Amino acid sequence: MDQPMVERGVLKTVEAAGDVRLERALVGFVSARDVTIQQAGAGPVAAQGNVGVSMGGCGPVLARGDVSIQMGGCGPVLAGGNVSIEQGGCGPMIAGGGATIGRGAFVGAIVSPKVTVEDGAKVLVGTPGAFAAGALVGALAALMIRRRR
């Protein structure tokens, strides 16, 4: 079955029951089974399966499967599977599987059961730091609520 492809277009929304491939396009929102973004840009992406970004970018990503970024970037990532980034980056990341931050890549924060950071990669906040920051924010919020009462 052929996958829908958006090439050299600007669209508000692309929604499909199957796979979607974006090439040299700009799309406001994408919802599909698997999403491939190559030399293109998109706003939020919701995928029932995998998301692949190559030489492009997108907003927040919500994927049940794996997320792969090569020479590109995106906003926050919430993935049920593995996440791998090489020569690119993303904001905060939660990966149900493992997370591999490759050469020339960066991530704002990571929460994952297994994290691999290769030489030349940067992670601003790892899993323990992310949990600690979350606990600190929760404690501060509780104190502020108590003082208001």
Residue frames as qw, qx, qy, qz and C-alpha x, y, z in Angstrom:
[[0.000, 0.888, 0.460, 0.000, 0.00, 0.00, 0.00],
 [0.394, 0.490, -0.030, 0.777, 1.41, 3.40, -0.98],
 [0.338, -0.559, -0.467, 0.595, 1.91, 5.85, 1.81],
 [0.165, 0.944, 0.265, 0.106, 0.54, 9.38, 1.44],
 [0.598, -0.118, 0.007, 0.793, 3.29, 11.88, 0.72],
 [0.067, 0.970, 0.191, -0.137, 3.18, 15.61, 1.04],
 [0.664, -0.018, 0.210, 0.718, 5.83, 17.17, -1.14],
 [0.222, 0.095, 0.153, 0.958, 6.58, 20.87, -1.51],
 [0.272, -0.647, -0.517, -0.490, 3.37, 22.02, 0.08],
 [0.040, -0.162, 0.513, -0.842, 2.12, 24.03, 3.00],
 [0.505, -0.407, -0.667, -0.366, -0.79, 22.40, 4.79],
 [0.448, -0.572, 0.243, -0.643, -2.66, 23.05, 8.00],
 [0.678, -0.283, 0.604, -0.309, -3.21, 19.39, 8.93],
 [0.550, 0.275, -0.734, -0.287, -2.36, 15.93, 7.63],
 [0.616, -0.210, 0.627, -0.429, -4.29, 13.03, 9.19],
 [0.638, 0.283, -0.624, -0.352, -4.12, 9.47, 7.88],
 [0.917, -0.285, 0.148, -0.234, -4.93, 5.97, 9.10],
 [0.932, 0.172, -0.036, 0.317, -1.71, 4.73, 7.46],
 [0.626, -0.305, 0.056, 0.716, 1.79, 6.11, 7.10],
 [0.238, 0.964, 0.118, -0.022, 2.65, 9.69, 6.13],
 [0.692, -0.073, 0.142, 0.704, 5.86, 10.95, 4.54],
 [0.092, 0.971, 0.105, -0.195, 6.66, 14.67, 4.39],
 [0.677, 0.007, 0.246, 0.693, 9.32, 15.92, 1.96],
 [0.208, 0.086, 0.160, 0.961, 10.17, 19.58, 1.48],
 [0.293, -0.633, -0.542, -0.469, 6.84, 20.51, 3.02],
 [0.026, -0.162, 0.499, -0.851, 5.52, 22.49, 5.96],
 [0.490, -0.437, -0.679, -0.328, 2.58, 21.06, 7.90],
 [0.325, -0.585, 0.238, -0.704, 0.90, 22.48, 10.99],
 [0.638, -0.288, 0.596, -0.395, -0.16, 19.14, 12.56],
 [0.522, 0.274, -0.756, -0.285, 0.47, 15.50, 11.59],
 [0.661, -0.190, 0.595, -0.417, -1.43, 12.44, 12.85],
 [0.744, 0.354, -0.479, -0.302, -0.75, 9.01, 11.33],
 [0.974, -0.207, -0.066, 0.062, 0.49, 5.48, 12.00],
 [0.710, -0.234, 0.128, 0.652, 4.17, 6.05, 11.08],
 [0.194, 0.974, 0.066, -0.099, 5.49, 9.54, 10.23],
 [0.723, -0.021, 0.189, 0.664, 8.61, 10.30, 8.21],
 [0.082, 0.977, 0.058, -0.186, 9.83, 13.90, 7.96],
 [0.727, -0.032, 0.284, 0.624, 12.64, 14.48, 5.46],
 [0.247, 0.058, 0.189, 0.949, 13.88, 17.97, 4.67],
 [0.277, -0.602, -0.500, -0.558, 10.54, 19.22, 5.97],
 [0.009, -0.135, 0.549, -0.824, 8.96, 20.84, 9.00],
 [0.451, -0.491, -0.667, -0.333, 5.87, 20.13, 11.03],
 [0.401, -0.565, 0.273, -0.667, 4.14, 21.31, 14.15],
 [0.588, -0.293, 0.664, -0.357, 3.01, 18.68, 16.66],
 [0.523, 0.240, -0.754, -0.317, 3.27, 15.05, 15.51],
 [0.686, -0.193, 0.544, -0.444, 1.12, 12.19, 16.87],
 [0.511, 0.343, -0.729, -0.300, 1.98, 8.69, 15.67],
 [0.921, -0.226, 0.084, -0.307, 0.52, 5.30, 16.51],
 [0.950, 0.099, -0.044, 0.292, 3.87, 3.83, 15.44],
 [0.669, -0.241, 0.066, 0.700, 7.28, 5.32, 14.70],
 [0.186, 0.974, 0.049, -0.115, 8.52, 8.81, 13.86],
 [0.743, -0.038, 0.205, 0.636, 11.63, 9.51, 11.80],
 [0.114, 0.976, 0.022, -0.186, 13.10, 12.98, 11.27],
 [0.737, -0.024, 0.285, 0.612, 15.96, 13.49, 8.82],
 [0.280, 0.057, 0.199, 0.937, 17.32, 16.95, 8.00],
 [0.261, -0.579, -0.429, -0.642, 14.08, 18.49, 9.23],
 [0.036, 0.059, -0.632, 0.772, 12.23, 19.43, 12.35],
 [0.410, -0.526, -0.622, -0.411, 8.94, 19.34, 14.16],
 [0.393, -0.591, 0.232, -0.665, 7.20, 20.44, 17.30],
 [0.528, -0.325, 0.689, -0.376, 6.32, 18.09, 20.15],
 [0.519, 0.185, -0.773, -0.315, 6.28, 14.37, 19.29],
 [0.671, -0.174, 0.552, -0.463, 3.97, 11.76, 20.77],
 [0.592, 0.337, -0.663, -0.309, 4.75, 8.27, 19.44],
 [0.913, -0.278, 0.164, -0.252, 3.76, 4.80, 20.59],
 [0.943, 0.188, -0.029, 0.272, 6.83, 3.37, 18.84],
 [0.672, -0.241, 0.067, 0.697, 10.38, 4.54, 18.24],
 [0.188, 0.974, 0.042, -0.116, 11.62, 8.04, 17.43],
 [0.749, -0.040, 0.231, 0.620, 14.73, 8.60, 15.31],
 [0.140, 0.976, 0.023, -0.166, 16.28, 12.02, 14.61],
 [0.731, -0.043, 0.271, 0.624, 19.23, 12.50, 12.25],
 [0.276, 0.052, 0.201, 0.939, 20.56, 15.96, 11.46],
 [0.262, -0.571, -0.432, -0.647, 17.33, 17.52, 12.67],
 [0.053, 0.035, -0.642, 0.764, 15.44, 18.46, 15.76],
 [0.387, -0.545, -0.610, -0.425, 12.13, 18.61, 17.52],
 [0.387, -0.603, 0.221, -0.662, 10.42, 19.82, 20.63],
 [0.501, -0.336, 0.700, -0.383, 9.64, 17.55, 23.57],
 [0.539, 0.164, -0.764, -0.314, 9.46, 13.81, 22.84],
 [0.642, -0.185, 0.583, -0.463, 7.20, 11.25, 24.51],
 [0.574, 0.331, -0.668, -0.339, 7.90, 7.81, 23.01],
 [0.907, -0.249, 0.166, -0.297, 6.70, 4.36, 23.99],
 [0.952, 0.180, -0.037, 0.245, 9.75, 2.79, 22.35],
 [0.678, -0.250, 0.077, 0.687, 13.38, 3.73, 21.80],
 [0.207, 0.973, 0.040, -0.098, 14.66, 7.20, 20.93],
 [0.731, -0.119, 0.222, 0.634, 17.88, 7.81, 19.00],
 [0.183, 0.974, 0.037, -0.129, 19.38, 11.14, 18.00],
 [0.717, -0.098, 0.256, 0.641, 22.47, 11.79, 15.90],
 [0.265, 0.046, 0.218, 0.938, 23.69, 15.26, 14.92],
 [0.273, -0.557, -0.416, -0.665, 20.47, 16.85, 16.11],
 [0.073, 0.033, -0.670, 0.738, 18.53, 17.53, 19.23],
 [0.384, -0.578, -0.599, -0.400, 15.30, 17.81, 21.11],
 [0.349, -0.607, 0.254, -0.668, 13.83, 19.28, 24.24],
 [0.487, -0.310, 0.715, -0.396, 12.88, 17.08, 27.18],
 [0.580, 0.181, -0.710, -0.356, 12.48, 13.39, 26.36],
 [0.652, -0.209, 0.616, -0.390, 10.61, 10.51, 27.96],
 [0.535, 0.328, -0.701, -0.339, 11.36, 7.15, 26.34],
 [0.889, -0.237, 0.162, -0.355, 9.68, 3.90, 27.34],
 [0.950, 0.166, -0.085, 0.251, 12.57, 1.97, 25.80],
 [0.660, -0.322, 0.038, 0.677, 16.18, 3.06, 25.62],
 [0.207, 0.971, 0.033, -0.113, 17.55, 6.44, 24.65],
 [0.758, -0.035, 0.210, 0.616, 20.72, 6.82, 22.56],
 [0.090, 0.970, -0.018, -0.225, 22.21, 10.29, 22.23],
 [0.859, 0.217, 0.181, 0.426, 24.78, 10.01, 19.46],
 [0.511, -0.129, 0.128, 0.840, 27.67, 12.08, 18.20],
 [0.053, 0.140, 0.228, 0.962, 26.84, 15.76, 17.79],
 [0.371, -0.569, -0.616, -0.399, 23.44, 15.43, 19.49],
 [0.006, 0.140, -0.522, 0.841, 21.90, 17.17, 22.49],
 [0.411, -0.541, -0.698, -0.226, 18.85, 16.72, 24.71],
 [0.250, -0.656, 0.147, -0.697, 17.35, 19.01, 27.32],
 [0.478, -0.346, 0.662, -0.463, 16.40, 16.28, 29.81],
 [0.546, 0.116, -0.778, -0.287, 15.96, 12.51, 29.66],
 [0.631, -0.208, 0.586, -0.464, 13.76, 10.06, 31.54],
 [0.783, 0.305, -0.466, -0.278, 14.35, 6.52, 30.26],
 [0.918, -0.368, 0.145, -0.040, 15.13, 3.10, 31.73],
 [0.791, -0.121, 0.281, 0.530, 18.38, 2.97, 29.71],
 [0.221, 0.962, -0.049, -0.152, 20.37, 5.97, 28.50],
 [0.785, -0.012, 0.235, 0.573, 23.46, 5.83, 26.28],
 [0.110, 0.970, -0.052, -0.209, 25.36, 9.07, 25.72],
 [0.855, 0.253, 0.105, 0.441, 28.09, 8.75, 23.11],
 [0.474, -0.326, 0.064, 0.815, 31.23, 10.92, 22.80],
 [0.090, 0.084, 0.333, 0.935, 30.41, 14.40, 21.56],
 [0.314, -0.589, -0.624, -0.407, 26.81, 14.30, 22.80],
 [0.007, 0.184, -0.441, 0.878, 25.29, 16.51, 25.50],
 [0.410, -0.584, -0.682, -0.161, 22.48, 15.97, 27.96],
 [0.089, -0.595, 0.203, -0.772, 21.56, 18.92, 30.13],
 [0.531, -0.324, 0.529, -0.577, 19.63, 16.89, 32.74],
 [0.321, 0.105, -0.928, -0.156, 19.60, 13.07, 33.00],
 [0.568, -0.419, -0.657, -0.264, 17.02, 10.77, 34.62],
 [0.490, -0.422, -0.566, 0.512, 18.05, 11.34, 38.27],
 [0.129, -0.128, -0.068, 0.981, 18.24, 15.10, 37.72],
 [0.324, -0.273, -0.485, -0.765, 14.87, 15.17, 35.97],
 [0.563, -0.496, -0.661, -0.022, 13.22, 13.29, 38.85],
 [0.420, -0.339, -0.392, 0.745, 14.95, 15.56, 41.38],
 [0.029, -0.043, -0.148, -0.988, 13.80, 18.68, 39.52],
 [0.452, -0.394, -0.597, -0.533, 10.25, 17.34, 39.38],
 [0.563, -0.477, -0.610, 0.289, 10.28, 16.58, 43.11],
 [0.284, -0.202, -0.201, 0.915, 11.63, 20.06, 43.87],
 [0.212, -0.195, -0.330, -0.899, 8.95, 21.75, 41.77],
 [0.549, -0.454, -0.656, -0.250, 6.27, 19.62, 43.47],
 [0.510, -0.405, -0.514, 0.559, 7.59, 20.48, 46.93],
 [0.116, -0.077, -0.023, 0.990, 7.70, 24.20, 46.13],
 [0.359, -0.322, -0.493, -0.724, 4.16, 24.11, 44.77],
 [0.574, -0.484, -0.658, 0.056, 2.96, 22.34, 47.95],
 [0.385, -0.304, -0.354, 0.797, 4.63, 24.99, 50.12],
 [0.070, -0.079, -0.189, -0.976, 3.05, 27.81, 48.13],
 [0.483, -0.417, -0.606, -0.475, -0.40, 26.21, 48.42],
 [0.553, -0.449, -0.601, 0.363, 0.03, 25.79, 52.20],
 [0.249, -0.175, -0.183, 0.935, 1.05, 29.42, 52.66],
 [0.230, -0.246, -0.381, -0.861, -2.03, 30.61, 50.77],
 [0.543, -0.485, -0.657, -0.196, -4.34, 28.71, 53.15]]
